[in-house]
Amino acid sequence: MTLSEKRSLISALHKEYSVREICQTLGFNRSSFYYHPQEDPSEDLLRSEIEKLVPERIRDTDIGVSHNYFCVRDTPLEPDASPG
């Protein structure tokens, strides 16, 4: 069961049972139920600034975004070679 599924289940059952009882039964920390991470607006700003600086050709071939991290190819492109 995913974190969001557990949160939804707790939200649905909390009128009949205490959050503590539900979390204990599910093996879920209460703090995880109450914790809601805040978005960091600087990440979006940083991403947009990087995208402005990196030419589109390079961005599409050499750099990919995976799990919110920028990854660079481990092998360099030859000067006139097209990405393959």
Buried (B, 14 or more C-beta within 10 A) or exposed (E): EEEEEBBEBBEEBBEEEEBEEBBEEBEBEBEEBEEEEEEEEEEEEEEEEEEEEBEEEEBEEBBEEEEEEBEEEEEEBEEEEEEE
